[in-house]
Amino acid sequence: MNGLKIAYVPGVTPGKWLTRWNERYPQSPLQALRYDGETILARLNAGHSDVVFVRFATGSSPKTSEIHVIPLYDESLVVCAAKDHEIELYDGPVPFEDLSEENFLDLADYPESSGGTAMAMEVCASGAGLLVLPLAVARLHHRKDVVHQELSGLPSTSIGIAWLAPVGDEEDDPVIEEFIGVVRGRKENSSRQASVAQRQQEQAVVARKQRQTSAGEAAKAAKTAKSKRKSAARGAKPGAKRGAKPASRGRKN
């Protein structure tokens, strides 16, 4: 089994899946990297990655006729602000409507070439504006001079796993199917795992051939036995018992 090239957006922690895979298939190690760029799905078409973990708005999906996507889990959103901001006073989620008077930073203004999310967090720390991020991303770029609180009133984001759809009559790559099974928590011997299903199919083919061979041998043996019985019947003389004396033809005086 070949290994795979995996890419994931910031905030995804694939360590448990990679560990589980390497424990099961140490001969097929995975290559994994975090991708901070804007278009992680483009890595699939370019052949740079076999599988990617992508972020998208909950309720939507980047799935197309060319790309399969399976949603995995939803993320909580948080609002980030400079330390000592009033959001620290909330015991629970901050309603988005309570921040209507605030200035918000737009991540689109901070491409990776200009520092990306890390730069946006630095600007946030200066007090120039608030920043909305998935919780996992806020933790990834944590700063001592920035605080965050859970946010309500905005659509959440989701993480999904994506890979190229097969072309024409091609079937899905069994190695990718195997990895997806690992990510979705399937046990090593689950019949839904591609390798297990393939092994079961191969065993079924072997068993069928063995049954066919046994049936053929039984039929051949029955035919041979029948032929022997016919030969024995043709060799016997009709109307006489072995060892019996012939009957007298006349009455004795």
PyMOL commands that set and color helices and strands:
alter all, ss='L'
color gray80, all
select helices_A, chain A and resi 15-24+42-45+86-89+96-99+107-109+112-114+116-125+135-140+174-183+194-235
alter helices_A, ss='H'
color red, helices_A
select strands_A, chain A and resi 5-8+31-34+51-57+67-75+77-82+94-95+131-134+146-152+157-164
alter strands_A, ss='S'
color yellow, strands_A
deselect
rebuild
show_as cartoon
